Amino acid sequence: MSCPEIVVQFRRLELKSYAEPLEFDRRLEQGLWVLWVAKQELDRHCLTAAEIAEVLTRVVGIGVGARSIEQAFKRAGSRVHAYGKAAACYGIMASGIEHIRRITRDEAQCVNVLAVAAGEYSTSKRETTSFLAAMRCPIRACDPYCSPRTLDMLPTEEWQHGPVRFLTRTAHLSPNNKGRLIRSVRDFSREFPAFEFRDYPDPHLHDRFLLSANRFLWLGHSMKDLGSKDSFVVMLGADVATDLYQSMGSFFDARWKRGRAIT
C-alpha cells in the first residue's frame, strides 16, 4: 500500500474515540498512535516509517519525516516490533497499546500497577522508565538506596528542563561505593543541570517514591534493584489519593531542606 492510500484511509476514519495525537510531546507516542489506530480500525498490523510520517503530516498536521520516526522507535523497546531490515515495517505490541492508553488517561485520576518479577532486569528497567517518562516536571524523587544504575533509569530527555529534585542517602554505603556514586552524580549533574541531588543525613529515610505535578509513584524496591526480587511499581493520580499525595509532598519538602547538596 502506498503512502497516499494510507492517508486516504485515515481521512475516512472517525477518530473521536481516540486521544488527540497533538497532545503528545514525543515522536514515539505520535508514531504509536498511528500504529494503534491502523491496527484497530484498518486491520493493518504494520506500517513503514514513511507511511506513519505521511499520516502524521497530512492527516494530523504534525510535520515529521520517516527518519524521525525510525529514531523514535529505536527507543521503543518491546512496544514496537520491526519486521524486515531494509525499509522496516513496524507493528505495535501489547505493551505499546498499554503505554498509549496509560498516558492518555486523565493523569490526576490514573491508577497503574506494574508487577516486577525476579530476574526480569531489562524488562523492569524498561517498564519503570516508561512510568517515569509519563510524569511531568517538577519532579521530587526519594530513593535512599542509589547506585550509578539508578541514574541510568532516569528519563533525561523527558525531564531535561526540570526541575528535578532527587533525595538519597550515602552513609550506609562502603567508602568505595559512596565515592563511585558521588562521582557519577557529579558527572550526571554536569550533563543534565536541571537535576539536583541531595544527601539526607539521618538513618530513618527508607521509602522510595516520586511526585510530579499530578502523580505519585511508589516503588516497592529501589530503582537500582528492580528485577532482583519480586516487587511492584504503583502510579496514582493526585486526585485518587489526595491526602497521601499531599502528605508525601510535605514529607519530602521537610527532608529536602535538611539534605546536603551532592556537588
C-alpha positions as CSV (number, residue, x, y, z in Angstrom):
1,M,0.0,0.0,0.0
2,S,1.4,3.4,-1.0
3,C,1.6,6.3,1.4
4,P,-1.2,8.3,-0.3
5,E,-3.5,5.2,0.1
6,I,-2.9,5.0,3.8
7,V,-3.6,8.8,4.1
8,V,-6.9,8.4,2.3
9,Q,-7.9,5.6,4.6
10,F,-7.1,7.5,7.7
11,R,-9.0,10.6,6.5
12,R,-12.1,8.4,6.2
13,L,-11.9,7.3,9.8
14,E,-14.0,8.6,12.7
15,L,-11.3,9.2,15.4
16,K,-13.2,11.0,18.1
17,S,-12.9,8.0,20.5
18,Y,-9.1,8.2,20.3
19,A,-6.8,10.6,22.1
20,E,-5.7,13.7,20.2
21,P,-2.2,13.0,18.9
22,L,-1.4,16.7,19.0
23,E,-1.3,16.3,22.8
24,F,1.7,14.0,22.6
25,D,5.1,15.7,23.0
26,R,7.2,12.9,21.7
27,R,7.6,11.3,18.3
28,L,7.4,7.9,20.0
29,E,3.8,8.4,21.2
30,Q,2.8,10.0,18.0
31,G,4.1,7.0,16.0
32,L,2.5,4.6,18.4
33,W,-0.8,6.4,18.0
34,V,-0.7,5.9,14.2
35,L,0.1,2.2,14.6
36,W,-2.6,1.7,17.2
37,V,-5.3,3.3,15.0
38,A,-4.2,1.4,11.9
39,K,-4.4,-1.9,13.8
40,Q,-7.7,-1.2,15.4
41,E,-9.5,0.5,12.5
42,L,-7.9,-0.7,9.3
43,D,-6.6,-4.2,10.4
44,R,-3.2,-3.1,9.3
45,H,-0.7,-4.8,11.6
46,C,2.4,-3.0,10.4
47,L,3.3,0.3,8.6
48,T,6.6,1.7,7.3
49,A,8.1,4.8,8.9
50,A,7.3,6.7,5.7
51,E,3.6,5.7,6.0
52,I,3.5,6.8,9.6
53,A,5.1,10.1,8.7
54,E,2.6,10.7,5.9
55,V,-0.3,10.1,8.2
56,L,1.1,12.5,10.9
57,T,1.9,15.2,8.3
58,R,-1.1,15.0,6.0
59,V,-3.9,13.9,8.4
60,V,-2.9,15.1,11.8
61,G,-0.9,18.2,10.9
62,I,2.4,17.3,12.6
63,G,5.3,17.8,10.2
64,V,7.6,14.8,10.6
65,G,9.9,12.7,8.4
66,A,10.4,9.0,8.2
67,R,13.9,9.3,9.7
68,S,12.5,10.9,12.9
69,I,10.0,8.0,13.3
70,E,12.8,5.4,12.9
71,Q,14.9,7.2,15.5
72,A,12.0,7.3,17.9
73,F,11.2,3.6,17.5
74,K,14.8,2.7,18.4
75,R,13.8,3.8,22.0
76,A,10.5,1.9,21.9
77,G,11.8,-1.3,23.3
78,S,9.1,-4.0,23.4
79,R,6.3,-1.5,22.5
80,V,7.1,-1.9,18.8
81,H,8.3,-4.8,16.6
82,A,10.2,-4.2,13.4
83,Y,9.6,-6.6,10.5
84,G,12.4,-6.9,8.0
85,K,15.6,-4.9,7.8
86,A,15.6,-2.6,4.8
87,A,12.6,-0.3,4.8
88,A,11.4,-1.9,8.0
89,C,7.7,-2.3,8.7
90,Y,6.6,-1.5,12.3
91,G,3.8,-3.1,14.3
92,I,2.6,-2.1,17.7
93,M,2.8,-4.6,20.5
94,A,0.6,-5.1,23.6
95,S,2.9,-3.0,25.8
96,G,2.8,-0.2,23.2
97,I,-1.0,-0.2,23.3
98,E,-1.0,-0.1,27.1
99,H,1.6,2.7,27.0
100,I,-0.7,4.8,24.9
101,R,-3.7,4.0,26.9
102,R,-1.9,4.8,30.2
103,I,-0.6,8.2,29.2
104,T,-3.9,9.3,27.6
105,R,-6.0,8.7,30.7
106,D,-6.7,11.7,33.0
107,E,-3.4,11.9,34.7
108,A,-4.9,13.1,38.0
109,Q,-7.3,10.1,38.0
110,C,-4.9,7.3,36.9
111,V,-4.2,4.1,38.7
112,N,-1.5,1.9,37.2
113,V,0.3,-1.1,38.8
114,L,3.4,-2.8,37.4
115,A,4.3,-6.2,38.8
116,V,8.1,-6.8,38.6
117,A,9.2,-10.5,38.6
118,A,12.6,-11.5,40.0
119,G,15.2,-11.9,37.2
120,E,13.5,-9.5,34.8
121,Y,16.1,-6.8,35.0
122,S,15.8,-5.5,31.4
123,T,12.0,-5.6,31.4
124,S,11.7,-3.9,34.8
125,K,14.1,-1.1,33.8
126,R,12.3,-0.5,30.5
127,E,8.8,-0.6,32.0
128,T,9.7,1.5,35.1
129,T,11.4,4.1,32.9
130,S,8.2,4.2,30.9
131,F,6.3,5.0,34.1
132,L,8.8,7.7,35.0
133,A,8.7,9.3,31.5
134,A,5.0,9.7,31.8
135,M,5.5,12.0,34.8
136,R,5.8,15.8,34.1
137,C,8.2,18.1,35.9
138,P,8.6,19.4,38.5
139,I,9.7,16.1,40.0
140,R,10.5,15.2,43.6
141,A,12.2,11.8,44.0
142,C,13.3,9.9,47.1
143,D,15.3,6.7,46.9
144,P,17.8,6.3,49.8
145,Y,19.5,3.2,48.2
146,C,21.0,4.6,45.0
147,S,23.9,3.4,42.8
148,P,25.1,4.6,39.3
149,R,22.5,2.2,37.9
150,T,19.8,4.4,39.3
151,L,20.9,7.3,37.1
152,D,20.6,5.1,34.0
153,M,16.9,4.7,34.7
154,L,16.0,8.4,34.9
155,P,14.3,9.7,31.7
156,T,16.7,12.6,31.0
157,E,15.0,13.5,27.7
158,E,11.6,14.0,29.2
159,W,12.9,15.7,32.3
160,Q,15.7,17.8,30.7
161,H,14.0,21.1,31.6
162,G,13.3,20.2,35.2
163,P,13.4,21.0,37.9
164,V,14.1,17.5,39.3
165,R,15.0,17.1,43.0
166,F,16.4,13.8,44.0
167,L,16.9,12.9,47.6
168,T,19.1,9.9,48.6
169,R,21.4,8.7,51.4
170,T,25.0,7.7,51.2
171,A,26.0,7.0,54.9
172,H,25.2,3.3,54.6
173,L,27.5,2.8,51.6
174,S,31.0,1.5,51.7
175,P,33.7,4.1,51.0
176,N,34.3,2.8,47.5
177,N,30.6,2.6,46.6
178,K,30.0,6.0,48.1
179,G,32.8,7.6,46.1
180,R,31.6,5.9,42.9
181,L,28.0,7.2,43.4
182,I,29.2,10.7,44.2
183,R,31.4,10.8,41.1
184,S,28.5,9.5,39.0
185,V,26.1,12.1,40.3
186,R,28.6,14.9,39.7
187,D,29.1,13.8,36.1
188,F,25.3,13.3,35.6
189,S,24.5,16.8,37.0
190,R,27.1,18.5,34.8
191,E,25.4,16.9,31.7
192,F,21.8,17.4,33.0
193,P,21.8,20.6,35.1
194,A,18.1,20.5,35.7
195,F,18.7,17.6,38.1
196,E,19.7,18.4,41.7
197,F,20.8,15.7,44.2
198,R,20.9,15.9,48.0
199,D,22.2,13.5,50.6
200,Y,20.0,13.1,53.7
201,P,22.0,12.8,56.9
202,D,19.7,10.7,59.2
203,P,19.2,6.9,59.1
204,H,15.4,6.8,59.1
205,L,14.9,7.6,55.4
206,H,13.5,4.4,53.8
207,D,10.6,4.9,51.4
208,R,11.1,5.0,47.7
209,F,8.7,7.3,45.8
210,L,8.4,10.1,43.2
211,L,6.0,13.0,43.0
212,S,5.2,15.0,39.8
213,A,2.8,17.9,39.3
214,N,-0.2,15.4,39.5
215,R,1.1,11.9,40.0
216,F,2.5,9.8,42.8
217,L,4.8,6.8,42.1
218,W,5.5,4.3,44.8
219,L,8.4,1.8,44.4
220,G,8.4,-1.5,46.2
221,H,12.1,-1.7,45.7
222,S,14.9,0.8,45.0
223,M,15.3,1.6,41.3
224,K,18.8,0.0,41.2
225,D,17.5,-3.3,42.5
226,L,14.3,-3.6,40.4
227,G,14.3,-7.1,38.9
228,S,16.4,-8.7,41.6
229,K,13.3,-9.7,43.6
230,D,9.6,-9.9,43.1
231,S,8.3,-6.3,43.6
232,F,5.9,-3.7,42.2
233,V,5.6,-0.1,41.0
234,V,2.3,1.8,41.7
235,M,1.4,5.0,40.0
236,L,-1.5,7.1,41.4
237,G,-3.0,10.3,40.1
238,A,-3.1,13.1,42.7
239,D,-6.9,13.1,42.8
240,V,-7.0,9.4,43.5
241,A,-5.2,9.7,46.9
242,T,-5.2,13.4,47.7
243,D,-4.2,13.0,51.4
244,L,-1.4,10.7,50.5
245,Y,-0.1,12.9,47.7
246,Q,-0.1,16.0,50.0
247,S,1.4,14.3,53.0
248,M,4.2,12.7,50.9
249,G,4.9,16.1,49.4
250,S,5.2,17.7,52.9
251,F,7.4,14.7,53.9
252,F,9.7,15.2,51.0
253,D,10.0,19.0,51.3
254,A,10.9,18.8,55.0
255,R,13.7,16.3,54.4
256,W,14.9,18.1,51.3
257,K,15.7,21.2,53.4
258,R,17.9,19.1,55.6
259,G,19.7,17.4,52.8
260,R,23.3,18.3,51.8
261,A,23.9,19.0,48.1
262,I,26.0,16.4,46.3
263,T,28.4,18.5,44.2
